[in-house]
Amino acid sequence: MKNKSSNSRNSHQQKAVRNVTRRCFLSSCSACAACMAFAPVTFLSSCGRSSKGAPKMRIRILYSLHGPIQTQPDWPNVGFDFNPVMEKINTALINHFPDFEFIPTLATGPEDAEKIVQKDTLENIGGYLVYQMNCWNQVVQTIAKTEKPVLYADFQFAGSGGFLVYTATFLSNNAANVGFVASSRMEDLLAAVECFNIVKNGGSAADFVKATEKARIASTPSAKKYSVNPNDIKILSSGECVRQLGNSRIIAVRDQTASIADPVMGIPVEYIPFAEVNDAWSKADKEESAGIVGMWQKSALEIVDVSYETLLTSAAMYLGMKKVLKNHGANAITMNCLGGFYGGHIHAYPCLGFHELCNEGLVGACECDINSTATMVAFSTMTGGRPGFISDPVIDTSKRQIIYAHCVAPNRIFGPEGKTNPFRIMTHSEDRAGASVQSILPVNFMTTTLEINNDRKEILMHQAVSLDNDPDDRACRTKLCAEPVGDIEKLFTMWDKWGWHRVTFYGDLKDPVYALADETGWKVIEEA
């Protein structure tokens, strides 16, 4: 075990800064340069005609993000410099398409987008490339209303949450003018931008969208057949599973209020205030906390940029949460961790505590997500304690992969008595603070990814073969790469109805999932 740094970090205690300076980008025939601006400004290329003398098609590039250098916690991470990324994209487009004129601009949300659209009524803009650089900035929605051809692109491990949800919304609404590209490979972006030539030559926006779909499918590798490792699971009968769910209990920590909520999939739910968790944390035994830290120091591959003091507070949070679970007779806890931490209601991230709870056959779940927590409880119960890995997925068509990313993950993915896998202790990715887990999850196993919706009485499901762990420093620490079984194009369609989170279990749970649905009268929806 190595401890690379013990620097203390205080900046994460401040609230996110929203009003940041933005930069617009100057477009020319050969390069792009940054300048400071508070309002979107159109900078025209000095070359208005193509090499053949015809007027160039003008394409507005809109980077949807907080600012060129990120000053707040969010994907990809605080302090991230988008300038080199945008310059690389701008340069590649200008060099590859001399007969297009690209006009790069930044936009933080709908207000900026509306101003740009108003200005573009005088600018003869032929189409738009909207790049989702941060997750939830709503820019593409306004641009789509122009009815001009729009290519929507994901800067992966940065804008992926919004990209998936917003793309699914366009697909649900049959948007006739919005094509999309979800690839880490520049060549795939260029192939999609090439489709603007269809509009330039008189085709419709709908023709453009069909062409981008054809280009995306053509660049997606064919499905492979993998030899997956054997993975025997002792499955509880659906009737017994339902009985045990009724004896389970979820503790939810959303704010400073307490209440009893309606059960979710038959699982009782109780809300408690941050103060109760914080009190349990503050009273945790210091010697026992130190012993847990010693265990982490021995078992982790390395500890990166996390101080001993932070490990100690994380261990105390773990003990505090266990005490809360015991007091309430519960086996699952989910917490609005970021809201509690940034609001000063809790003083340690629960990530390492969630990691330990999941390893023990209990449930620690992120972001006070009740449906995901109930998913973890239900299918952990069914599989004899196998933990679910709650994640924010990313789709990369260039690899035919879905990447399950989060800063909380177990390292006993086969259950409390199963084999362990290596893990690192690192800072929480978005703010580079606290302590979280990068779990190096096993490869060449069948996985089943699930999400329940209690209101609709539905279980969403897809399966994938685990193939790799992505070490990219952007976004969440654990990133399990897997190839979906089935239609990766269909996998783009459900995010608007289900949200971003999914819960992944190791093993082929397809038949048991259908059996539980039959037992409870629910419906299974296969999203791939």
N, C-alpha and C positions, 0 to 999 in steps of 0.2 A: 504494500500500500504506500502510495506517495501522497503527500499533501503539498500541492504546488504553490498554494498561497493561503495566507490567513488574514488577508486584508479585510478590515471591517467595511461594511457598506451601509451608508445612512440615507442615500438618495431615494431608496425605494419607499421610505416612510412619507415622502411628499406625495400629494395628489398629482395625477397626470395633468400636464400642461396642454391645453387645447389650442390656444391661439399662438401659432408658430409662424415664423417667416417662411414663405414659399419662394421657389425659384422657377422661373420659366426658362425655356430653352430656345436658343437661336438656331434656326435651320438655315443651312447653306448647301451648296452643291457638294461640298467635300467634308464638312465637319459640323459639330454642334457644340456650343459653349453655353455655360450657365450664367444667368444674371439674376439679381434679386428683384422681386416684384410682389406686390400685395394683391393685384388683380390680374386675371388672365390677360395676356397680351399676345396678339398674333404677330409673329415675325416672318416676313415673306422671304422666300428664296430669291436670290438675285438672278436665278435662271428660271424663267417662266415658261420656257418651251422645251420640248423633248429634242432628242438628237435628230429627229426627222422633221423638226420645225413645227409640229403640231403642239397646241397648248398641253401642258402637263396636267394630269389629274391631280387635284389637291386633296391630300388625306391628312386630317387632323389626328395626331397622336395625343391621347389624353391619358396621363398617368394619374390614377386615382389613389391618393395617399395623403397622410397627415402633413408631410413636409419632406424636403430632400434629405435631411438628416433627422432621424426619428428622436424625438425628445420625450416620449412617453412609453410606458409598457404596453406592448402589443406585438403580435407577429410582425416582422421576423424577430426583432428584439430592440430594446432601447439602445440608442446610439448608432443604429445601423445607417450607413451612408448609401443612399440610393443613387447618388450621382454617377459612379462608375457603371452601375447597371444600366441606367437610362442612356448614358453615352454609348455604351456598347450596342444597345438596341438601335438607337438612332443611326449610328455609323453603319451598322449592318444593313439597315433598310436603305439608306441613301446610296451606299455602294452597290447594292444588289438591284435597285430599281431606279435607274437614272431618268426614266420617263415618268416618274411620280414626283410630286413635290410634297414633302412631309413637313408638318408644322407641329412640333412638340410643345405641349402645354401641361401645366399641373392644375389639378382640381381636387379640392378636399371634400366636396359634397355637392348636393343639389343646387345650392345657390351659385357656386362657381360654374357648374354645368349650364345652368340657365343663362348666365351672362355670356358664356362662350357660344351657345346656340344662337342667341340674339345677334351677336357680332357676326356669326358665320352666315347669316342671311345675306350679308353684303360681300362675302368672301369667296363665293362660288366653290364651296367645299363639296367634293364628290363623295366622300365617305369618311368613316371614323375607325380608328384602332383604339380601343379602350383597354388599358392595362391595369388590372386590379393588383395594386402594389401593397396595400394594407387591407385587412379583411372586410371591414364593414362600411367603408366610405361609399355612399350611394351616388355614383356619377353616371354609370352606364344606363340607368333607368331613364334619365332625362334625355340622354343622347339617342336612345332607341326610339323615343317619340318623334324624332325628326323624320322617321321612315326612310332615311338614307341608309345605305349598307353599313353595318357595324360589325367589326371583328372584335370579339371579346376575348382577352387573353389573361391567363393566370401567371403571375410571378410566384412560383411555387414556394411553399414554406413561408409565405408572406401574405398573399391575398387569398389564399385557397378557400377559406371558410365562406367569405362573401361570394367568391367566384362560383362555388358549387351551388349555394343556395339561390343566387341570382340567375345562374344558367338554368337550373331546374325550373325556376319561375317562367323564364322565357319559353322553355320547352312546353310547360303546362299550358301556357297561353298561346301556343302556336305562333310565336313572333316570327313574322315573315321576313324580317330584315336583319336578324342578329345571328351571325355564325360565331363559332367559338373554337379556340385552340387551347389544349391543356397538356402541354408538353415541355419538358426540360431541354429540348433540343432546338437550337436556333433554326435549323433547316426546316422544321415543321412550321414555325412561325412564318418563315419566308414563303413556304408553299401555300399557306393560307392567305397571305397578303397578295400573292400572285393572282388570287381570284378577283381582286378589284378590277383586273383587266376586262373581266366579263361585263362589268357595268360601264367601264370606259368605252367598250365597243358596242354599247347599246342594249346590253342585257338588263334584266330587272334585279332588284334587291333579292327577290326570292331565288333567282338563278344563282346569285352570288352565294347565298346560304347553302344551297344544294352543293355547290362546288366546294365550299369549305368542308362540308361533311364528307364529301368524297375524298378530299385531300387528307383529312384526318384519319379516315378509315384505312386509306392506302398506306399511310405511314405508321400505322399501328401494327406491331409484329403479330403474326398468327399465334393462336393459342398453342401452348406446348403440353406435352404429356410428361408428368413428373412421377418419379418413383417416390412415394411418400413413406415416411417411417411408420412402422406399426404404432398404434396408440390406443391401447385397450382402456376402456372407461367402464366403470361400474355405474350403470344408469338406474336411478330410482324410478319406480313405477310412477306414472303420471298421477294416479290417485294419491299415493303416499306423498308425492311432491306437493300437491295442492294442500294436503293436511299440514305439512310442515311449514308451508308458506303462511298459513294462518297463525302459526305459533312464532313466526318471526316478527321483527319490529325494526322499522327504519327511523332513526333519529335524524332530523333535518335541522340545520343551523343556517337560517337565512338572514336574520336580523336580530333585533333585541326583543322580539315578541315570542310568546309561547301559545300553542294551540294544538288541538287534535284535528288531524285532517282525515279525509276519506281514505279508506284502504286503496292500495294500488295492486292490482292482480291478487287481491285477497290479503295483501301484506299491510298490517297496521302502520300508520305513519304519524309521528309526533314531532311538532316543531318546538325547539327550545331556543333560548336566547344565547347570543355570543357570550354573555356574562357567565353563564354556567360552565361553558367550555374553558373560558379564560381562568375561572376560579379553580377548576380541576387542574389546569396546566400549572398555575402558580403554586399549588400545593403538592405537586409531584415530588417524590423522594429524590433528593439530589444524588445520593449514592447509587440508587437504582438507575437513574438517568445516565450517570457516568459509566455504569456497566454496559448499558446499551450502546453508548458511544464507542466503548472499547470493542464491542462485538462488530459494529459497523467498520471500524478502522481495520480490523483483521480480515473481514470478509469481502470488503470492496476491492475491486481491481485498483482503484485509485480514488483519491478525494481531490477535486479540482476547484480551487478558489472558494472553498468553504472553511470557515474558521472553526476551531474547537468550540467556541462559545455558541456559534450557530447550531452545531451538532447537538450541543447540550440542550438548547431550547427546543430543538426538534424532538429529541428523545423525551423531554418533559411533556410535549404536546401529545406524543404517542401514548404515554402513560395516562395523561389526562383524558384522552378520548376513550381509552379502555375503561377508565373509571366511570365515565358518563354512560357507556354502553352497559356496564354492570348495574349501575343505579337504575336504569330504565328497563332492564331485562331485554335489551336489544342486541341484534347481531349485525347491524349496519348503521353507518353514519355518513352523511354527506353534508358538505359545508360550503357556504359562499366564501371561499377562502380569500379571494382577492379583495372583495368588498370588506371582509372582516379585517384583513391585514392593513390595507390602505386607510381604512377608517379608524384604525387604532383600537379596534375591539378585541383583536387577538394579537399576540406578539411573537408568533412563530408560524411558519407555513406548516400545514398538516401533511405535506407530501410524503416525507419519510414515514410518518405514522400510518398513513394510508397503505404504503408499501408493506409495512409489517403486518397490518391487519389482514390484508389480502393474502399474504403468505400463510397466515394462521387459519384460513378458512372462514374468516369474518369478512366484512365488506367496508372499505373506505373509498368513498367516491367523491369526485370533484364537483365544484361549482353549484352545489345544492340542486343537482339535476335529479329529480325524483324518478322519472321514468327510467333513466339509465341505471340508477341505484337499484330500482326494483328488477331490472333486467339482470344485474349482477347477482342479486339475491336469488332470483328464481332459478337461474341456470347453474349457479354454484351449488344450490341445494340439490338440483337434479343430478349433478355430476360428482357428488360426494366431496364438495369443497374446492373444486377447481376454480381459481379466480378468473374473473373477466377483466380484460384490459380495456378501460374506457379511453376513447381517443378522438382526436380531431383529424379525420382522414384527408388525404391529398390524392388526386388521381393524376398519373403520368402516362399518357398514351404512348409516348416514345419507348417505354419499357413494358407496356401492357401491365402496369402495376397500380395497385392502391397501396398507399403508405399510411399506416396507422400511427399517429404522432400524439404523444402526451408526455408531461413531466412526472406523471405517477405511473408506475408499472410494478407488478410483482416480479420476483425472480424464482418463484416456485409455481410456474405456469401449469404444472401437472397436478397441483394440489399440495396440501401441507406435508404429505409423506413422499412426494415426488422429488425428482432430481432438481437441483438448483442450477441456474445459469449465471454467468458472470454479470456484474453490474458496477457502475460507477456512481459516486455521489458528486453532484454538480450543483451549481446555482439553478434556481428557477429561470427558465430561458428568457421569458419576456422582459423581466426587469434586471436580470443578472444578479439576483439577490436570494437570500435564504438558502434552502437545501432541497434538492429533488433528486430523482433517480434516472439514470440512463441504463435500462436493462437490455442486455444483449440477448434477445430472445431466440429460441432454437429455430433452425431452418429445416425445410423439407418435411413439414407436417401439414396436414389438413387442418384448417381453422374454420370456425363458424362464427360469423359476425351477426349480432342481433340488436334489436331495439324494440321496446314495447311502447304502445300508446294506449294508456288505460281508458281514455275517453272513447276511442274508436274500437277498443277491444281487438287490436291488431298486433301482430308480431312481424316485424320486418326482418328479413334474413338474406344474407348472401354467404357464399363460401369462397375460400381462397387458399392457395398453397403458400406457406411462408418460405421466403427465398433469401432474405438478406436483412441487415440492419444498416440504415443510412446514417452516416456520421456527420452529415451537414450540420453546421453550427447554428443555422437559422431555425427558428421555431422551437417546438418542444424537443426535449432531450432524447426520449425513446422514439425510434422511428422503425417500425417493423414493415418491411416491404413484402408484398405478396401478390401473386397473380390470381385474379378473380377466376372462378369457375363459371363459365357462361359468357354472357354478352356484356362487354365492358361499356358499350355505348348505352345500354339500358341503365347502367350504374350511375349515369348523370341525371337521372330523372326524378329521384325521390327526395332530394334534400330540402326542397321548399315545404314539403308536407311533414317532414320528420326532423328537421334541424340538422345540425352538424355532427353531433355526437353519435358514435357507434360503440358497441361493446363486443370485443373479440374473445372467443374461447378456443383453446386448443382441442381439436377433436372433431369428428364428423357427428354433429348433433342434429342433422336434418330430420331423421325419423323421430327422435325424442321430442323435437320442437313441435312437429305435427301432432304427436300423441298428446302433448300438453294442451295444445290448441283445441283438440277434440274434447279433452276432459273439461276444459273451461268454457267451451263455446266461443272461443276466439277464432280469428282468421289469420292465416299466415300469408304474407306477401313476399314473394321472392324478387329482390331488386336487381338481380343480374341474370 
